[in-house]
Each structure stands twice: as structure tokens, then as C-alpha cells.
Amino acid sequence: MSLLSLIAVFFIEQFRPLDYRRVVAEPVGAWADLIEANFNAGARRHGVIAWGIAVGLPVLAVGFLYWLLYSINPLLGWLLNVGVLYLTMGFRQFSHNYTEIQAALADGELDRARHLLAEWQGGATAHLGSDDVARLAIEGALAASHRHVFAVLLWFVLLPGPCGALLYRLAAIVRERWGRADATGQTEFSAFAQRLFGIIDWLPLRATAAAFAIVGDFEDAVHCWRTQPAQWPDKDLGIVLAAGAGALGVLLGNPVADGLEIADRAELGLGDPADADFMQSAVGLVWRATVLWMLLLFLLGLATLVG
């Protein structure tokens, strides 16, 4: 059922791409903000209660709905799986922006590529060179493939029905929204959400990195995975980026200059500096990793049927 749900979502995405920001990110972000406004008294325990309401209750509710629908007819449970997966994962959350940037660089339209990158990832891009744009786009694609595909898929498999996929997406959005509110360090309200998401993402991060290593340059990917993530600002996400860069044989990270400011970024990967030519290689890496996951799901389903 997991593999069939995944295939169905891939097909639906091709014909009916989801406006993730409008349909998912903004409503869930508003939900997280509402819970925070009513429960944030600055203490860690308030964050624990709020997380249970913002994330735990919806997951339990969807789990109960799945059980109810499945008990009536397994097809109804499958349809719920497809619907939740469609809302919580998908290549279209990043592939459209990435493809547009790749096409703009190929056509020599650097200003357009900068504008597209700024719309996708935010930040100042006015003085970025073409190699800088390509490098940041590759980093964004590797990170987004983890956040929107592989991590959601793994939790979808680990928990019954659509509970795992919903858990990951809600936990990720809640962690991001509450982390912004506590960015000044004046409260500990988001501490529980931050720590619990780190636990939730621990296995998916390593599974994504392992998939990149298997379908790419295994030796370099494992070497970069072991030695480089600690130097990255987000050490957890650094695991995926370092392994992906090593698997591609490309250098990511490194300082990026924007006008008079220089962003101090550690070096990730091995090989040649990133440029527009490596963008297609990154697409191939992500798709090969996806095929690997689908094959594993097929084998898991086959083993379940045989057993």
C-alpha cells in the first residue's frame, strides 16, 4: 500500500502540482502561531503542552480517521494515505524553482536566475555570480529533497497509515515557526519542539545521506559525511549536504560574497567547485535515490505479502 500511495502521489503531482506555501505552509503556520499565542508563557513546559496540541492531537486524529476508514474499506484508508502524502511531500516543492534557475543559467540570464533564487530561498542575491547561484541551488535541492521527500517517506513507512508523514511535516513547521519567535533567546518555549524534531529527524537524515552515498560516489560521500557536518551551521542538515556533495564529487558551501558582505560558510564535499553543469548531476542523484527508496518499498511490500 505504501508503494502504491507513493506512485499515485507522483502521478498526481505531475498533473496537479500543489501550491505548498498557500495550501500547507501558511495554514499550518497560522495554526502553530495560534497555539503559540495562547500557550507561550516563556517556559519549557508550556512548549511541551503546546507541541502536544499543535502536533500530537492532529496526528492522533488522523490516525483514528485512518483506522475508521480502513475498517470500513481498505480503499478508503488508501485514499487517505494518498491525500496526506500529497499534502506533506513532493518533488514539486523545490523542483520547479530549481529547474527554472537551471534554465536561466543555461540561457545566460544571470539576473533572472538571481531573482528566482531569492524567491525560492530568500536572502540577498543581487551580487551573486553564476557559480554562486548554482551552488546555492544545489544545496537547496539536496536539503529540500530530504525535507519534502525522503524524510516524509521514511516516517510514512514507520508509522501506520498517514500518521508518520503528518508527524514529520507538522513537527518541521512548528519547529520553524516557534524557533523564529524564540530567536532572541528570551524564552525556552520552542526548546522542546527543537529537540524533539532533532530526534524525529535523526534517522531520516542518515537514511537520506546513505541513499546519496549508495547511488553516488560511496567512498567520498561517506568520508564527507563523517568529517564535514560539524563545520556547518546546521549540523544535522550538514549530514545530508556533505554526503550529497561527496556523492556528486562537487564542492559546496564555501564563502559567498554579496556586495561588501561575505557569508562565512564551511566547505562541503570533494572535487570541482560547483557550477551550472553540476545542477543536472544533482537532479540525477536525487532521482536515483528516489528509485532506490521505491525499490526498497517494493521489496518490503513483497516480503510482507510472502510472510
Salt bridges, closest charged atoms under 4 A:
ASP19 OD2 - ARG22 NE 3.38
ASP33 OD2 - ARG177 NH2 2.37
GLU100 OE1 - ARG112 NH2 2.66
GLU109 OE1 - ARG112 NH1 3.55
ASP111 OD1 - ARG114 NH1 2.91
GLU119 OE2 - HIS115 NE2 3.03
ASP132 OD1 - ARG135 NH2 2.41
GLU139 OE2 - ARG265 NH2 2.61
GLU176 OE2 - ARG180 NH2 2.82
ASP201 OD1 - HIS146 NE2 3.01
ASP201 OD2 - ARG147 NH1 2.62
ASP258 OD1 - HIS127 ND1 3.60
